[in-house]
Amino acid sequence: MSTTTSLAWRSLRHRPLAATATALAVLLGTTLIGSFATLTESSFAASGTDADTLVVLGAVVGGWGTLIVLFSVASTVGITTTHRASEIGLLRTIGATPRQVRRLVVRETAVVAGLAAVLGALVASVSGHALFALIRSGGLVTDHTRYDAGPASVGAAALLVLLASGVATSLAARRATRGPAGVLVREASAEQGRMRWWRVAAAVVLIGYGIAMAVITVAVTAHDDDPYAAMSTSGSSSILVGVGLAVLAPVLLRWLATPAGLLVGRAGASGHLASYNTARRAHLLAGVLAPVVVLTSAAVGTLLLVDIDTRTLPAGTPDSDTINLLNNVVVGMLSLFAAIMVVNAFVATVAHRREELHRLHLLGATPRQVERSVVAEAGIVAAIGVLLGTMAALTTVVPFAIARHEGAVPDGGLWMVPTVVAAVVALTLAAARTSVRTQRRAQAVGR
């Protein structure tokens, strides 16, 4: 075993929370992508309508899920790597070269992600079979079609997730090792630099494409004889725009934290501290904001889309039941994944801030005050996230409602919006409170 690999193993033992966050993201990502990939592989042995249904589920529906999963995995891995800026600066100070540090970080991630991806592939082989059974019991495919997926589909899913985590780690490690060692140590606790141009470009492309599809829905496909032409163009807009806004999360949080914090700041010392920290640590809390935005946009957009479709088409319309079931499966699985990522991101963020929170305690803050401050930060992030996510969902809801002749405001189902918003906010606040209490108990045991 090389010195770098041995050091990587030792480093992992001292950072269990960060390693767990990375492993959980890779495990869940591989499971979700692999489950849908097995449907695509099974379609090769099917024929007729059954083959088409499996292709739609595996390739089309699974493809959109893959976009969110890969973004979440890359975001989590990038967060855990960026949080080590101070450690990386210290390694440089004692003589490690940038190449040695990058190799150490990449090998650590490779160990964690590799084990998690293998486990995720094993889980996907079981969950894929269960998903196929659910589809067949729902009448989407006939009893003559059999599950016919092997290691190829789940293996490809594992390799895809590993590739995404590897690229994210390499980029984050390269950025963290850029510059003199002394500068890296001083900047570790400061606000991160400006967002990279390629990240802004990716966000602009995603948001622009999503808005363009919404415009096409109103101008073109709304007049198509096929009732599902509008769904094909507007259905993915909320996800595209949501992911695009999530990519810009650090900048958006920095801009919006101050006005949002004015309301929270009236809650006393804890609220004022939360308002200040949210704006100052936007680069850290953006890892929580991103999945909140994606979760809200995907849930609100897809749920209202299905509600409009169910209301504006008579029962028994060809393919309506199948398409709505597919949409419900997608929103269910993606919402579950995004919800877990919200919790995962908060655990990683609070773990990185353990020394800061401990210093607040040494300065006289009570455990309750520290907890209230972090929960207030979560409230600001949740408020901004559900606002941005709801705005992204409008790019699906409004065009599709117009295409189905309900106008810009749907005739029903609007109660789903506050329901989703309340659920996302409650989840974010609960994740913050649980993370702080867990970290406090860990420190108590450590002492």
C-alpha positions in Angstrom: 0.0 0.0 0.0 1.5 3.4 -1.0 2.0 6.2 1.5 -0.8 8.3 -0.1 -3.3 5.5 0.1 -2.3 4.7 3.7 -2.7 8.4 4.6 -6.1 8.4 2.8 -7.4 5.6 5.0 -6.2 7.3 8.2 -7.8 10.6 7.1 -11.1 8.9 6.5 -11.2 7.5 10.1 -11.0 11.1 11.4 -13.8 12.4 9.2 -16.6 9.9 9.5 -19.5 12.4 8.9 -18.0 13.7 5.6 -17.3 10.2 4.5 -20.8 9.1 5.4 -22.3 12.1 3.5 -20.4 11.1 0.3 -21.1 7.4 0.7 -24.8 8.0 1.2 -25.0 10.3 -1.9 -23.2 7.7 -4.1 -25.2 4.8 -2.7 -28.6 6.4 -3.2 -27.6 7.8 -6.6 -26.4 4.4 -7.9 -29.6 2.7 -6.5 -31.9 5.2 -8.2 -30.1 5.3 -11.6 -29.5 1.5 -11.6 -33.2 0.7 -10.8 -34.3 2.6 -14.0 -31.4 1.2 -16.0 -32.6 -2.3 -15.4 -35.9 -1.4 -17.1 -34.0 -0.2 -20.2 -32.1 -3.5 -20.3 -35.3 -5.5 -19.8 -36.9 -3.7 -22.8 -34.4 -5.5 -25.1 -36.2 -8.8 -24.4 -39.7 -7.3 -24.7 -41.7 -6.4 -27.8 -44.4 -4.1 -28.9 -46.0 -1.7 -26.4 -44.3 -3.3 -23.5 -40.9 -2.5 -25.0 -41.9 1.1 -25.6 -43.2 1.5 -22.0 -40.0 0.1 -20.5 -37.9 2.4 -22.7 -39.9 5.4 -21.7 -39.5 4.5 -18.0 -35.9 3.5 -18.2 -34.4 5.9 -20.6 -36.7 9.0 -20.6 -38.0 9.1 -17.1 -34.7 7.6 -15.7 -32.8 10.1 -17.7 -34.3 13.1 -16.0 -33.8 11.3 -12.7 -30.1 10.8 -13.6 -29.7 14.5 -14.2 -30.8 15.3 -10.7 -28.9 12.4 -9.1 -25.6 13.3 -10.8 -26.0 16.9 -9.8 -26.7 16.0 -6.2 -23.8 13.6 -6.0 -21.4 16.0 -7.6 -22.6 18.8 -5.3 -22.2 16.6 -2.2 -18.7 15.5 -3.1 -17.7 19.0 -4.0 -19.0 20.3 -0.7 -17.1 17.8 1.4 -13.9 18.5 -0.6 -14.2 22.3 -0.5 -14.9 22.1 3.3 -11.3 20.8 3.7 -9.7 23.9 2.4 -8.0 24.6 5.8 -6.7 21.1 6.1 -5.4 21.2 2.5 -3.7 24.5 3.3 -1.9 23.0 6.3 -0.7 20.1 4.2 0.7 22.5 1.7 2.4 24.4 4.6 4.3 21.3 5.9 5.6 20.6 2.4 3.0 18.6 0.4 2.9 19.5 -3.2 -0.5 20.4 -4.9 -0.3 17.1 -6.9 0.2 15.1 -3.7 -2.7 16.8 -2.0 -5.0 16.3 -5.0 -4.0 12.6 -5.2 -4.8 12.2 -1.5 -8.2 13.8 -1.8 -9.1 11.8 -5.0 -8.0 8.5 -3.4 -10.1 9.2 -0.3 -13.2 9.9 -2.4 -12.4 6.9 -4.6 -12.3 4.5 -1.6 -15.6 5.8 -0.2 -17.4 6.2 -3.5 -16.2 2.8 -4.8 -17.5 0.9 -1.8 -20.8 2.8 -1.9 -21.2 2.3 -5.6 -20.7 -1.4 -5.3 -23.3 -1.6 -2.5 -25.6 0.7 -4.5 -25.4 -1.6 -7.5 -26.3 -4.6 -5.4 -29.3 -2.8 -4.0 -30.3 -1.6 -7.5 -30.4 -5.2 -8.7 -33.0 -5.9 -6.1 -34.9 -2.6 -6.3 -35.0 -2.8 -10.1 -36.7 -6.1 -9.9 -39.2 -4.7 -7.4 -39.8 -1.7 -9.6 -40.5 -4.0 -12.6 -42.9 -6.0 -10.5 -44.7 -2.8 -9.5 -45.0 -1.8 -13.1 -46.4 -5.2 -14.2 -48.9 -5.3 -11.3 -50.1 -1.9 -12.4 -50.9 -3.2 -15.8 -48.3 -1.1 -17.6 -46.7 -4.3 -19.1 -48.3 -7.7 -19.8 -47.6 -10.8 -17.7 -45.7 -12.2 -20.7 -42.9 -9.7 -20.4 -40.2 -10.8 -18.0 -37.6 -9.0 -16.0 -34.4 -9.5 -18.0 -31.6 -7.3 -16.5 -28.2 -8.4 -15.4 -25.0 -6.8 -14.1 -24.6 -4.6 -17.2 -27.2 -2.0 -16.3 -26.4 -1.7 -12.6 -22.7 -1.7 -13.4 -23.1 1.1 -15.9 -25.0 3.1 -13.3 -22.3 2.6 -10.8 -19.6 3.7 -13.3 -21.6 6.8 -14.2 -22.0 7.9 -10.6 -18.3 7.2 -9.9 -17.4 9.2 -13.0 -19.5 12.2 -11.7 -18.0 12.0 -8.2 -14.5 11.7 -9.6 -14.8 14.7 -11.9 -16.4 16.7 -9.0 -13.6 15.7 -6.6 -10.9 16.5 -9.1 -12.3 20.0 -9.9 -12.8 20.8 -6.2 -9.4 19.5 -5.2 -7.7 21.5 -8.0 -9.5 24.6 -7.0 -8.6 24.0 -3.3 -4.9 23.6 -4.0 -4.6 26.7 -6.3 -2.4 29.4 -4.9 0.3 29.7 -2.2 -0.1 27.6 1.0 -0.3 30.5 3.3 -3.1 32.1 1.3 -5.1 28.8 1.3 -5.0 28.7 5.1 -6.1 32.3 5.5 -8.9 31.9 2.9 -10.2 28.6 4.3 -12.6 30.4 6.7 -13.4 33.2 4.4 -16.0 33.5 1.7 -15.1 31.5 -1.4 -14.1 33.2 -4.6 -16.3 34.1 -7.5 -18.2 31.4 -9.3 -16.4 29.8 -12.2 -17.5 30.8 -15.7 -18.4 27.3 -16.8 -20.8 26.9 -13.9 -22.6 30.1 -14.8 -22.7 29.0 -18.4 -24.2 25.7 -17.5 -26.9 27.4 -15.4 -27.7 29.8 -18.2 -28.1 26.9 -20.6 -30.3 24.9 -18.3 -32.6 27.8 -17.4 -32.7 29.1 -20.9 -33.6 25.7 -22.4 -36.3 25.2 -19.7 -37.8 28.6 -20.5 -37.6 28.0 -24.2 -39.5 24.8 -23.8 -42.2 26.6 -21.9 -42.5 29.2 -24.7 -42.7 26.5 -27.3 -45.5 24.8 -25.3 -47.6 28.0 -25.4 -46.8 29.0 -28.9 -46.7 25.6 -30.7 -47.6 22.4 -29.0 -50.7 23.9 -27.3 -52.3 23.8 -30.7 -51.3 20.2 -31.5 -53.9 17.5 -31.9 -51.9 15.2 -29.6 -53.0 16.1 -26.1 -49.7 15.0 -24.7 -47.5 17.1 -27.0 -47.7 20.0 -24.5 -46.6 17.6 -21.7 -43.6 16.4 -23.7 -42.3 20.0 -24.0 -43.3 21.5 -20.7 -43.0 18.5 -18.4 -39.2 18.8 -17.9 -39.1 22.6 -17.7 -39.5 22.8 -14.0 -36.6 20.3 -13.4 -34.3 22.0 -15.9 -34.9 25.5 -14.4 -34.7 24.1 -10.9 -31.3 22.5 -11.5 -30.1 25.7 -13.2 -31.1 27.8 -10.2 -29.5 25.2 -7.9 -26.2 25.6 -9.8 -26.3 29.3 -9.0 -27.2 28.6 -5.4 -24.1 30.4 -3.8 -24.7 33.6 -5.7 -28.5 33.6 -5.2 -28.2 32.8 -1.5 -25.7 35.7 -1.0 -28.1 38.1 -2.8 -31.3 37.0 -1.1 -30.1 36.2 2.4 -30.0 39.9 3.5 -33.6 40.8 2.7 -34.8 37.4 4.0 -32.7 37.9 7.1 -34.4 41.2 7.9 -37.5 39.3 9.0 -35.6 36.7 10.9 -33.3 39.3 12.5 -36.3 40.5 14.5 -36.3 37.3 16.5 -33.5 38.5 18.8 -29.8 37.7 19.0 -30.2 34.2 17.5 -32.1 35.6 14.5 -29.6 38.4 13.9 -26.7 35.9 14.1 -28.5 33.6 11.6 -29.0 36.5 9.2 -25.4 37.5 9.3 -24.0 33.9 9.0 -26.3 33.0 6.1 -25.0 35.9 4.0 -21.4 35.4 5.1 -21.4 31.6 4.7 -23.4 31.4 1.5 -20.8 29.2 -0.1 -21.4 26.6 2.6 -25.2 26.8 3.0 -25.6 26.7 -0.8 -25.1 23.0 -0.5 -28.4 22.9 1.4 -30.2 25.4 -0.8 -29.6 23.5 -4.0 -31.5 20.3 -3.1 -34.3 22.4 -1.6 -34.8 24.2 -4.9 -34.7 21.0 -6.9 -37.1 19.2 -4.5 -39.6 22.0 -4.6 -39.5 22.5 -8.3 -39.8 18.8 -9.2 -42.6 18.2 -6.7 -44.7 21.2 -7.4 -44.3 21.1 -11.1 -45.0 17.4 -11.6 -47.8 17.2 -9.1 -49.7 20.1 -10.6 -49.0 18.7 -14.1 -50.6 15.4 -13.2 -53.5 17.1 -11.6 -54.2 19.3 -14.6 -53.9 16.3 -16.9 -56.3 14.2 -14.8 -58.8 17.0 -14.6 -58.8 18.1 -18.3 -58.9 14.6 -19.9 -61.8 12.1 -19.4 -61.1 8.9 -17.7 -60.0 6.1 -20.0 -58.1 8.4 -22.4 -55.5 6.2 -24.1 -52.2 6.3 -22.3 -53.4 8.8 -19.7 -53.3 6.4 -16.8 -49.9 5.1 -17.8 -48.4 8.5 -18.2 -49.7 9.8 -15.0 -48.5 6.8 -13.1 -45.0 7.3 -14.6 -45.1 11.0 -13.5 -46.1 10.0 -10.0 -43.3 7.4 -9.8 -40.8 10.0 -10.9 -41.9 12.7 -8.5 -42.0 10.1 -5.7 -38.5 8.7 -6.2 -36.9 12.1 -7.0 -38.6 13.8 -4.0 -37.3 11.0 -1.7 -33.8 11.3 -3.1 -33.8 15.1 -2.9 -35.2 15.0 0.6 -32.4 12.7 1.7 -29.9 15.0 0.1 -31.3 18.0 2.1 -30.6 16.1 5.3 -27.2 14.9 4.0 -26.1 18.4 3.0 -27.0 19.8 6.4 -25.1 17.0 8.2 -22.0 17.8 6.1 -22.4 21.5 6.6 -22.8 21.3 10.4 -20.0 18.9 10.7 -17.7 21.4 8.9 -18.8 24.1 11.3 -18.3 22.2 14.5 -15.3 24.4 15.6 -17.3 27.5 14.9 -20.3 26.3 16.9 -18.0 25.3 19.8 -16.4 28.7 19.9 -19.9 30.3 20.2 -20.4 28.0 23.2 -17.1 29.2 24.7 -18.1 32.8 24.2 -21.1 32.2 26.4 -23.9 31.1 24.0 -26.1 28.4 25.5 -26.7 25.1 23.5 -30.3 26.3 22.9 -29.1 29.6 21.5 -26.7 27.9 19.1 -29.4 25.5 18.0 -31.9 28.3 17.5 -29.3 30.2 15.4 -28.6 27.2 13.1 -32.4 26.5 12.8 -33.0 30.2 11.9 -30.3 29.9 9.2 -32.2 26.8 7.9 -35.4 28.8 7.9 -33.8 31.5 5.7 -32.4 28.9 3.3 -35.7 27.0 3.2 -37.7 30.2 2.5 -35.4 31.2 -0.3 -35.3 27.6 -1.7 -39.1 27.1 -1.8 -39.5 30.6 -3.4 -37.0 29.8 -6.2 -38.3 26.2 -6.6 -41.9 27.5 -6.9 -40.8 30.0 -9.5 -39.1 27.2 -11.4 -42.2 25.0 -11.2 -44.2 27.8 -13.0 -42.3 27.1 -16.2 -44.2 23.7 -16.3 -47.5 24.6 -14.6 -48.4 27.8 -16.5 -47.7 26.6 -20.1 -49.4 23.3 -19.5 -52.4 24.9 -18.0 -52.7 27.3 -20.9 -52.3 24.4 -23.3 -55.2 22.6 -21.6 -57.3 25.7 -21.8 -57.4 26.5 -18.1 -55.5 29.8 -18.4 -52.4 30.8 -16.6 -53.8 29.8 -13.2 -55.0 26.1 -13.0 -58.6 25.6 -12.0 -57.7 23.3 -9.1 -55.0 21.6 -7.2 -53.4 24.8 -5.9 -53.6 23.5 -2.4 -50.6 21.3 -3.4 -48.3 24.3 -3.5 -48.5 25.3 0.2 -48.5 21.6 1.2 -45.3 20.9 -0.6 -43.8 24.2 0.7 -44.7 23.3 4.3 -43.3 19.8 3.9 -40.0 21.1 2.5 -39.6 23.8 5.1 -40.4 21.3 7.9 -37.9 18.9 6.5 -35.1 21.5 6.3 -35.7 22.8 9.8 -35.8 19.2 11.2 -32.6 18.4 9.4 -30.9 21.4 10.9 -32.1 20.7 14.5 -31.1 17.0 14.3 -27.7 17.8 12.8 -26.9 20.3 15.6 -28.0 18.0 18.3 -26.0 15.1 16.8 -22.9 17.2 16.6 -23.3 18.4 20.2 -23.6 14.9 21.5 -20.5 13.8 19.4 -18.5 16.7 21.0 -19.7 15.7 24.5 -18.6 12.1 23.9 -15.3 13.3 22.5 -14.6 15.3 25.6 
